[in-house]
Amino acid sequence: MNAKKLLIICICLIGKFTLSGQNITVIEQNETFSVSKKQKEFYYIEKDFPLTDDGWIATLEGFCTNTKKSNLEHLFYDFWETANAMGANAFFVEDFSNTMDTIFVVVSIFNLTEKELDDNYELYSCNKIYVFGDLIASNSDTKIPKGRNISVNKEKVKVYPLSYYEYQSDINEKVNISIGGIFGSGYTRKGEAGKVSAYLSLGGGTIRPAITPMGGVGVNFSTGSIYPLDMNFGQFLAEILQ
């Protein structure tokens, strides 16, 4: 789908759904697929994974406005809930755009086999650390700062709202990330062969608990803290906010 067509569809969506916040619309669906098993997971599909039409269920689109009630966190979990209800356990980001403080996203959802999920998992990046800023736009109404200062191995870095900092660690390298000085929060990680990447948040929302493929737990976060995010949500953010 080209950007012009996506924009036209999304403008229509805004006119129709503004009152209800986040909204997911099914724009194309595999009518021959029937839900045989209830799904709970929602895995990010890597770009290099050889997708086929066999597991494709539908293509969805949605939007958010980068506010407390309408942001990428809510949009992601709305996608997740909708996909599970339709029998999907994985998603592929097809397209996205940012127009007038509104982010539009199109994803295709799939029901992948265990073998396909394992093969896709092998494509995930290793030993990267992603640190995400606020998911709410910075302005006088939200009182969200224009950027948050963190320290990465004693080097100062500023992470802005709706953006992220990415660090590639080496094998056996110890990485220390902190925020808030001596009374703030910290995160330490050591690079290991094949170790999956980490996704961290500095603030701007309330990430819901979720289990990653490695068993890690995403938890709520607050200003001045560093918390891990669900891996699949982190992958989603990294692609949309790139």
Short mmCIF file of the C-alpha atoms (twelve columns), coordinates in Angstrom:
data_MODEL
# 
_entry.id   MODEL 
# 
loop_
_atom_site.group_PDB 
_atom_site.id 
_atom_site.type_symbol 
_atom_site.label_atom_id 
_atom_site.label_alt_id 
_atom_site.label_comp_id 
_atom_site.label_asym_id 
_atom_site.label_seq_id 
_atom_site.Cartn_x 
_atom_site.Cartn_y 
_atom_site.Cartn_z 
_atom_site.pdbx_PDB_model_num 
ATOM 1   C CA . MET A 1   0.000   0.000   0.000  1 
ATOM 2   C CA . ASN A 2   1.560   3.337   -0.999 1 
ATOM 3   C CA . ALA A 3   1.809   6.282   1.379  1 
ATOM 4   C CA . LYS A 4   -0.782  8.382   -0.462 1 
ATOM 5   C CA . LYS A 5   -3.391  5.619   -0.290 1 
ATOM 6   C CA . LEU A 6   -2.607  4.986   3.389  1 
ATOM 7   C CA . LEU A 7   -2.978  8.678   4.198  1 
ATOM 8   C CA . ILE A 8   -6.361  8.906   2.478  1 
ATOM 9   C CA . ILE A 9   -7.654  5.875   4.379  1 
ATOM 10  C CA . CYS A 10  -6.318  7.179   7.694  1 
ATOM 11  C CA . ILE A 11  -7.903  10.623  7.208  1 
ATOM 12  C CA . CYS A 12  -11.222 8.858   6.705  1 
ATOM 13  C CA . LEU A 13  -10.608 6.854   9.859  1 
ATOM 14  C CA . ILE A 14  -10.013 10.005  11.905 1 
ATOM 15  C CA . GLY A 15  -13.285 11.475  10.718 1 
ATOM 16  C CA . LYS A 16  -15.151 8.312   11.662 1 
ATOM 17  C CA . PHE A 17  -13.530 7.260   14.934 1 
ATOM 18  C CA . THR A 18  -12.168 10.351  16.671 1 
ATOM 19  C CA . LEU A 19  -14.561 10.052  19.638 1 
ATOM 20  C CA . SER A 20  -13.482 6.552   20.616 1 
ATOM 21  C CA . GLY A 21  -9.690  6.980   20.740 1 
ATOM 22  C CA . GLN A 22  -7.649  4.011   19.497 1 
ATOM 23  C CA . ASN A 23  -9.437  2.021   16.836 1 
ATOM 24  C CA . ILE A 24  -8.553  -1.013  14.825 1 
ATOM 25  C CA . THR A 25  -10.096 -1.589  11.407 1 
ATOM 26  C CA . VAL A 26  -9.914  -4.780  9.372  1 
ATOM 27  C CA . ILE A 27  -9.080  -3.678  5.845  1 
ATOM 28  C CA . GLU A 28  -8.586  -7.157  4.361  1 
ATOM 29  C CA . GLN A 29  -9.335  -10.632 5.696  1 
ATOM 30  C CA . ASN A 30  -8.823  -14.287 4.811  1 
ATOM 31  C CA . GLU A 31  -12.428 -15.504 4.748  1 
ATOM 32  C CA . THR A 32  -11.368 -19.161 4.588  1 
ATOM 33  C CA . PHE A 33  -9.532  -19.073 7.935  1 
ATOM 34  C CA . SER A 34  -11.434 -20.346 10.973 1 
ATOM 35  C CA . VAL A 35  -10.301 -19.936 14.585 1 
ATOM 36  C CA . SER A 36  -9.523  -23.390 15.973 1 
ATOM 37  C CA . LYS A 37  -7.476  -22.420 19.028 1 
ATOM 38  C CA . LYS A 38  -7.564  -19.380 21.269 1 
ATOM 39  C CA . GLN A 39  -4.333  -17.386 21.038 1 
ATOM 40  C CA . LYS A 40  -2.643  -15.392 23.801 1 
ATOM 41  C CA . GLU A 41  0.700   -14.372 22.295 1 
ATOM 42  C CA . PHE A 42  1.544   -11.667 19.771 1 
ATOM 43  C CA . TYR A 43  4.998   -12.104 18.269 1 
ATOM 44  C CA . TYR A 44  6.822   -9.581  16.109 1 
ATOM 45  C CA . ILE A 45  7.747   -11.002 12.687 1 
ATOM 46  C CA . GLU A 46  11.171  -9.999  11.426 1 
ATOM 47  C CA . LYS A 47  11.508  -8.437  7.969  1 
ATOM 48  C CA . ASP A 48  13.781  -11.240 6.751  1 
ATOM 49  C CA . PHE A 49  11.369  -14.016 7.728  1 
ATOM 50  C CA . PRO A 50  10.041  -15.814 4.594  1 
ATOM 51  C CA . LEU A 51  6.314   -15.252 5.075  1 
ATOM 52  C CA . THR A 52  3.741   -17.101 2.978  1 
ATOM 53  C CA . ASP A 53  0.005   -16.615 2.568  1 
ATOM 54  C CA . ASP A 54  -0.709  -19.898 4.362  1 
ATOM 55  C CA . GLY A 55  -0.860  -18.359 7.833  1 
ATOM 56  C CA . TRP A 56  -2.173  -14.933 6.867  1 
ATOM 57  C CA . ILE A 57  -5.421  -14.025 8.614  1 
ATOM 58  C CA . ALA A 58  -5.997  -10.328 8.021  1 
ATOM 59  C CA . THR A 59  -4.539  -6.866  7.549  1 
ATOM 60  C CA . LEU A 60  -5.390  -4.291  10.215 1 
ATOM 61  C CA . GLU A 61  -4.896  -0.571  10.523 1 
ATOM 62  C CA . GLY A 62  -5.097  1.807   13.442 1 
ATOM 63  C CA . PHE A 63  -3.910  5.172   14.670 1 
ATOM 64  C CA . CYS A 64  -2.977  7.055   17.836 1 
ATOM 65  C CA . THR A 65  -2.455  10.719  18.727 1 
ATOM 66  C CA . ASN A 66  0.478   10.526  21.188 1 
ATOM 67  C CA . THR A 67  -1.566  11.511  24.239 1 
ATOM 68  C CA . LYS A 68  -2.194  9.821   27.588 1 
ATOM 69  C CA . LYS A 69  -5.361  8.196   26.274 1 
ATOM 70  C CA . SER A 70  -4.131  7.555   22.751 1 
ATOM 71  C CA . ASN A 71  -0.548  6.391   22.264 1 
ATOM 72  C CA . LEU A 72  1.503   3.588   20.768 1 
ATOM 73  C CA . GLU A 73  1.171   1.465   23.896 1 
ATOM 74  C CA . HIS A 74  -2.613  1.419   23.648 1 
ATOM 75  C CA . LEU A 75  -2.480  0.922   19.899 1 
ATOM 76  C CA . PHE A 76  -0.176  -2.085  20.223 1 
ATOM 77  C CA . TYR A 77  -2.376  -3.800  22.804 1 
ATOM 78  C CA . ASP A 78  -5.477  -3.050  20.737 1 
ATOM 79  C CA . PHE A 79  -3.768  -4.771  17.798 1 
ATOM 80  C CA . TRP A 80  -2.854  -7.656  20.119 1 
ATOM 81  C CA . GLU A 81  -6.391  -8.104  21.453 1 
ATOM 82  C CA . THR A 82  -7.949  -7.908  17.998 1 
ATOM 83  C CA . ALA A 83  -5.413  -10.326 16.508 1 
ATOM 84  C CA . ASN A 84  -5.877  -12.935 19.241 1 
ATOM 85  C CA . ALA A 85  -9.653  -12.785 18.839 1 
ATOM 86  C CA . MET A 86  -9.180  -13.537 15.134 1 
ATOM 87  C CA . GLY A 87  -6.853  -16.480 15.831 1 
ATOM 88  C CA . ALA A 88  -3.523  -14.748 15.151 1 
ATOM 89  C CA . ASN A 89  -0.368  -15.110 17.228 1 
ATOM 90  C CA . ALA A 90  2.046   -12.923 15.257 1 
ATOM 91  C CA . PHE A 91  2.186   -9.650  13.344 1 
ATOM 92  C CA . PHE A 92  4.161   -8.017  10.550 1 
ATOM 93  C CA . VAL A 93  4.382   -4.225  10.275 1 
ATOM 94  C CA . GLU A 94  3.366   -3.380  6.724  1 
ATOM 95  C CA . ASP A 95  3.346   0.401   6.793  1 
ATOM 96  C CA . PHE A 96  3.297   3.424   9.082  1 
ATOM 97  C CA . SER A 97  3.277   7.206   8.830  1 
ATOM 98  C CA . ASN A 98  3.238   10.233  11.100 1 
ATOM 99  C CA . THR A 99  0.934   13.076  10.043 1 
ATOM 100 C CA . MET A 100 -0.041  16.099  12.143 1 
ATOM 101 C CA . ASP A 101 0.840   14.465  15.506 1 
ATOM 102 C CA . THR A 102 -1.022  11.286  14.580 1 
ATOM 103 C CA . ILE A 103 0.701   7.968   13.942 1 
ATOM 104 C CA . PHE A 104 -0.939  5.546   11.502 1 
ATOM 105 C CA . VAL A 105 0.070   1.876   11.461 1 
ATOM 106 C CA . VAL A 106 -0.870  -1.031  9.187  1 
ATOM 107 C CA . VAL A 107 -0.060  -4.586  10.274 1 
ATOM 108 C CA . SER A 108 -0.764  -8.008  8.828  1 
ATOM 109 C CA . ILE A 109 -1.584  -10.707 11.358 1 
ATOM 110 C CA . PHE A 110 -0.692  -14.388 11.056 1 
ATOM 111 C CA . ASN A 111 -1.139  -17.726 12.727 1 
ATOM 112 C CA . LEU A 112 2.381   -19.157 12.677 1 
ATOM 113 C CA . THR A 113 3.337   -22.705 13.616 1 
ATOM 114 C CA . GLU A 114 5.752   -23.428 16.464 1 
ATOM 115 C CA . LYS A 115 8.455   -24.191 13.890 1 
ATOM 116 C CA . GLU A 116 7.856   -20.878 12.129 1 
ATOM 117 C CA . LEU A 117 7.924   -18.988 15.433 1 
ATOM 118 C CA . ASP A 118 11.229  -20.648 16.343 1 
ATOM 119 C CA . ASP A 119 12.725  -19.801 12.942 1 
ATOM 120 C CA . ASN A 120 11.541  -16.199 13.276 1 
ATOM 121 C CA . TYR A 121 12.975  -15.983 16.785 1 
ATOM 122 C CA . GLU A 122 16.407  -16.934 15.430 1 
ATOM 123 C CA . LEU A 123 16.323  -13.729 13.340 1 
ATOM 124 C CA . TYR A 124 15.912  -11.423 16.342 1 
ATOM 125 C CA . SER A 125 18.823  -9.098  17.064 1 
ATOM 126 C CA . CYS A 126 21.264  -9.980  19.835 1 
ATOM 127 C CA . ASN A 127 22.990  -7.874  22.483 1 
ATOM 128 C CA . LYS A 128 21.324  -4.602  21.572 1 
ATOM 129 C CA . ILE A 129 19.822  -2.311  24.182 1 
ATOM 130 C CA . TYR A 130 16.953  -0.015  23.208 1 
ATOM 131 C CA . VAL A 131 16.003  2.816   25.577 1 
ATOM 132 C CA . PHE A 132 12.683  4.484   24.726 1 
ATOM 133 C CA . GLY A 133 11.607  7.962   25.726 1 
ATOM 134 C CA . ASP A 134 8.078   9.079   26.558 1 
ATOM 135 C CA . LEU A 135 5.276   7.847   24.318 1 
ATOM 136 C CA . ILE A 136 3.399   11.093  24.933 1 
ATOM 137 C CA . ALA A 137 4.305   14.174  22.921 1 
ATOM 138 C CA . SER A 138 6.178   16.884  24.818 1 
ATOM 139 C CA . ASN A 139 4.112   20.043  25.369 1 
ATOM 140 C CA . SER A 140 2.829   22.383  28.062 1 
ATOM 141 C CA . ASP A 141 -0.387  20.409  28.526 1 
ATOM 142 C CA . THR A 142 1.229   17.034  29.227 1 
ATOM 143 C CA . LYS A 143 4.154   18.586  31.136 1 
ATOM 144 C CA . ILE A 144 6.372   15.917  29.581 1 
ATOM 145 C CA . PRO A 145 9.978   17.160  29.343 1 
ATOM 146 C CA . LYS A 146 11.578  17.583  25.939 1 
ATOM 147 C CA . GLY A 147 14.090  14.882  26.766 1 
ATOM 148 C CA . ARG A 148 15.350  12.673  29.582 1 
ATOM 149 C CA . ASN A 149 19.018  12.467  30.487 1 
ATOM 150 C CA . ILE A 150 20.517  9.041   31.036 1 
ATOM 151 C CA . SER A 151 24.024  7.756   31.563 1 
ATOM 152 C CA . VAL A 152 25.358  4.856   29.477 1 
ATOM 153 C CA . ASN A 153 28.662  3.630   30.875 1 
ATOM 154 C CA . LYS A 154 29.091  7.131   32.366 1 
ATOM 155 C CA . GLU A 155 28.449  8.823   29.009 1 
ATOM 156 C CA . LYS A 156 25.538  11.274  29.070 1 
ATOM 157 C CA . VAL A 157 22.769  10.697  26.536 1 
ATOM 158 C CA . LYS A 158 19.450  12.529  26.045 1 
ATOM 159 C CA . VAL A 159 16.429  10.493  24.951 1 
ATOM 160 C CA . TYR A 160 13.559  12.512  23.479 1 
ATOM 161 C CA . PRO A 161 9.818   11.704  23.471 1 
ATOM 162 C CA . LEU A 162 8.743   9.368   20.661 1 
ATOM 163 C CA . SER A 163 12.334  8.342   20.005 1 
ATOM 164 C CA . TYR A 164 14.880  5.905   21.364 1 
ATOM 165 C CA . TYR A 165 18.566  5.341   21.998 1 
ATOM 166 C CA . GLU A 166 20.145  2.151   20.651 1 
ATOM 167 C CA . TYR A 167 23.336  0.571   21.966 1 
ATOM 168 C CA . GLN A 168 25.070  -2.495  20.503 1 
ATOM 169 C CA . SER A 169 27.051  -4.247  23.199 1 
ATOM 170 C CA . ASP A 170 29.945  -6.635  22.611 1 
ATOM 171 C CA . ILE A 171 30.271  -10.145 23.973 1 
ATOM 172 C CA . ASN A 172 31.332  -9.992  27.657 1 
ATOM 173 C CA . GLU A 173 30.879  -6.208  27.711 1 
ATOM 174 C CA . LYS A 174 29.139  -4.914  30.820 1 
ATOM 175 C CA . VAL A 175 26.746  -2.044  30.129 1 
ATOM 176 C CA . ASN A 176 25.467  0.214   32.904 1 
ATOM 177 C CA . ILE A 177 22.521  2.517   32.244 1 
ATOM 178 C CA . SER A 178 21.218  4.920   34.866 1 
ATOM 179 C CA . ILE A 179 18.765  7.799   35.242 1 
ATOM 180 C CA . GLY A 180 18.205  10.272  38.052 1 
ATOM 181 C CA . GLY A 181 21.684  10.384  39.520 1 
ATOM 182 C CA . ILE A 182 22.604  8.708   42.818 1 
ATOM 183 C CA . PHE A 183 18.967  8.340   43.901 1 
ATOM 184 C CA . GLY A 184 17.672  7.259   40.485 1 
ATOM 185 C CA . SER A 185 17.267  3.890   38.792 1 
ATOM 186 C CA . GLY A 186 19.822  1.710   37.080 1 
ATOM 187 C CA . TYR A 187 20.046  -1.217  34.693 1 
ATOM 188 C CA . THR A 188 23.043  -3.492  34.113 1 
ATOM 189 C CA . ARG A 189 23.507  -6.049  31.375 1 
ATOM 190 C CA . LYS A 190 26.405  -8.182  30.154 1 
ATOM 191 C CA . GLY A 191 26.756  -9.176  26.514 1 
ATOM 192 C CA . GLU A 192 26.610  -12.897 25.786 1 
ATOM 193 C CA . ALA A 193 26.620  -14.930 22.583 1 
ATOM 194 C CA . GLY A 194 23.064  -15.226 21.290 1 
ATOM 195 C CA . LYS A 195 21.570  -13.097 24.069 1 
ATOM 196 C CA . VAL A 196 18.375  -11.431 22.915 1 
ATOM 197 C CA . SER A 197 18.196  -7.652  22.855 1 
ATOM 198 C CA . ALA A 198 16.732  -5.660  25.743 1 
ATOM 199 C CA . TYR A 199 13.986  -3.040  25.508 1 
ATOM 200 C CA . LEU A 200 13.745  -0.413  28.238 1 
ATOM 201 C CA . SER A 201 11.398  2.478   28.989 1 
ATOM 202 C CA . LEU A 202 12.061  5.789   30.722 1 
ATOM 203 C CA . GLY A 203 8.469   6.959   31.099 1 
ATOM 204 C CA . GLY A 204 5.343   8.281   29.436 1 
ATOM 205 C CA . GLY A 205 2.863   5.467   29.897 1 
ATOM 206 C CA . THR A 206 1.897   2.397   31.875 1 
ATOM 207 C CA . ILE A 207 3.129   -0.647  30.033 1 
ATOM 208 C CA . ARG A 208 0.994   -3.646  30.881 1 
ATOM 209 C CA . PRO A 209 2.615   -6.843  32.232 1 
ATOM 210 C CA . ALA A 210 3.489   -9.260  29.462 1 
ATOM 211 C CA . ILE A 211 5.680   -12.337 29.132 1 
ATOM 212 C CA . THR A 212 8.441   -12.324 26.524 1 
ATOM 213 C CA . PRO A 213 9.660   -15.472 24.717 1 
ATOM 214 C CA . MET A 214 12.583  -15.565 27.167 1 
ATOM 215 C CA . GLY A 215 10.320  -15.334 30.203 1 
ATOM 216 C CA . GLY A 216 11.045  -11.701 31.069 1 
ATOM 217 C CA . VAL A 217 8.232   -9.548  32.397 1 
ATOM 218 C CA . GLY A 218 7.262   -6.061  31.249 1 
ATOM 219 C CA . VAL A 219 6.054   -3.945  34.162 1 
ATOM 220 C CA . ASN A 220 4.637   -0.518  34.936 1 
ATOM 221 C CA . PHE A 221 7.060   2.387   34.863 1 
ATOM 222 C CA . SER A 222 7.133   5.920   36.190 1 
ATOM 223 C CA . THR A 223 9.123   9.112   35.792 1 
ATOM 224 C CA . GLY A 224 12.747  8.689   36.846 1 
ATOM 225 C CA . SER A 225 12.745  4.904   36.474 1 
ATOM 226 C CA . ILE A 226 13.998  2.319   34.003 1 
ATOM 227 C CA . TYR A 227 11.879  -0.745  33.355 1 
ATOM 228 C CA . PRO A 228 11.999  -3.582  30.806 1 
ATOM 229 C CA . LEU A 229 9.358   -3.789  28.092 1 
ATOM 230 C CA . ASP A 230 7.816   -6.795  26.435 1 
ATOM 231 C CA . MET A 231 10.160  -7.798  23.610 1 
ATOM 232 C CA . ASN A 232 7.495   -7.740  20.902 1 
ATOM 233 C CA . PHE A 233 6.219   -4.344  21.975 1 
ATOM 234 C CA . GLY A 234 9.826   -3.129  21.969 1 
ATOM 235 C CA . GLN A 235 10.344  -4.397  18.424 1 
ATOM 236 C CA . PHE A 236 7.126   -2.676  17.381 1 
ATOM 237 C CA . LEU A 237 8.280   0.638   18.899 1 
ATOM 238 C CA . ALA A 238 11.757  0.389   17.388 1 
ATOM 239 C CA . GLU A 239 10.291  0.001   13.909 1 
ATOM 240 C CA . ILE A 240 7.630   2.706   14.210 1 
ATOM 241 C CA . LEU A 241 9.893   5.264   15.889 1 
ATOM 242 C CA . GLN A 242 12.942  4.699   13.685 1 
# 
